[in-house]
Amino acid sequence: MTGTESGRFDDLPPSAKYVYELVKRDGPLTRQELLQKLPEPTVDRALDHLQNEDFIDKTRESEDLRKVVITTRAMRTYNPSRD
């Protein structure tokens, strides 16, 4: 991950990295689609980690507000002043 905040990504738990890669590869995905691949506690913890570090966005679908859609954010350029 040259030129990115790879330290932050590298510090994520393996489940969060896996969920990120799934969303990046197959996304946007809904939480329900992720639950077909992983257990609910794993998905929820991974999404919390990813959202806290600004690696994903979670939005609600306008037609069904119960449906949460997850997309990846573009990797941010490393800015040492943020640490």
C-alpha positions in Angstrom: 0.0 0.0 0.0 2.5 2.5 -1.1 1.6 6.1 -0.4 -1.4 5.3 1.8 -2.0 5.1 5.5 -0.9 1.4 5.4 -0.1 1.4 9.1 -3.7 2.0 10.1 -4.9 -0.6 7.7 -2.2 -3.1 8.8 -3.3 -2.6 12.4 -6.9 -3.7 11.7 -8.0 -7.2 12.8 -7.9 -9.8 10.0 -11.7 -10.0 9.9 -11.9 -6.2 9.2 -9.3 -6.5 6.4 -11.3 -9.5 4.9 -14.5 -7.6 5.0 -12.8 -4.5 3.4 -11.5 -6.7 0.6 -14.9 -8.3 0.0 -16.6 -4.9 -0.2 -13.8 -3.5 -2.4 -13.9 -6.5 -4.8 -17.7 -7.2 -4.8 -19.2 -4.0 -3.5 -21.2 -2.2 -2.8 -22.6 -4.8 -0.5 -25.4 -4.8 2.0 -24.9 -6.0 5.6 -27.2 -8.9 4.8 -24.9 -10.0 1.9 -21.9 -9.9 4.2 -23.9 -12.0 6.8 -24.2 -14.7 4.1 -20.4 -15.1 4.2 -19.5 -14.4 7.9 -21.2 -14.6 11.3 -23.1 -11.5 12.6 -20.7 -10.6 15.4 -17.7 -10.8 13.0 -19.4 -8.6 10.5 -20.5 -6.0 13.0 -17.1 -5.7 14.7 -15.3 -5.5 11.3 -17.7 -2.8 10.1 -17.2 -0.8 13.3 -13.4 -1.0 12.9 -13.6 0.0 9.3 -16.0 2.8 9.8 -14.1 4.2 12.8 -10.9 4.4 10.6 -12.8 5.9 7.7 -12.2 2.9 5.3 -15.9 2.4 4.5 -19.1 4.4 4.2 -22.5 3.0 5.4 -25.6 4.5 3.9 -29.3 3.6 4.0 -31.1 2.8 0.8 -33.8 5.4 0.1 -36.4 2.8 -0.9 -35.9 0.7 2.2 -34.2 2.5 5.2 -33.6 -0.8 6.9 -31.1 -1.8 4.2 -27.6 -0.6 5.0 -25.3 -0.4 1.9 -21.5 -0.6 2.5 -18.9 1.0 0.1 -15.2 1.4 0.4 -13.6 4.8 0.5 -10.6 5.6 -1.6 -7.5 5.0 0.5 -6.4 8.3 2.0 -3.0 9.8 1.3 -0.8 9.5 4.4 -0.7 12.7 6.4 1.6 12.5 9.4 0.0 15.5 11.0 -3.2 13.5 11.6 -1.4 11.0 13.9 
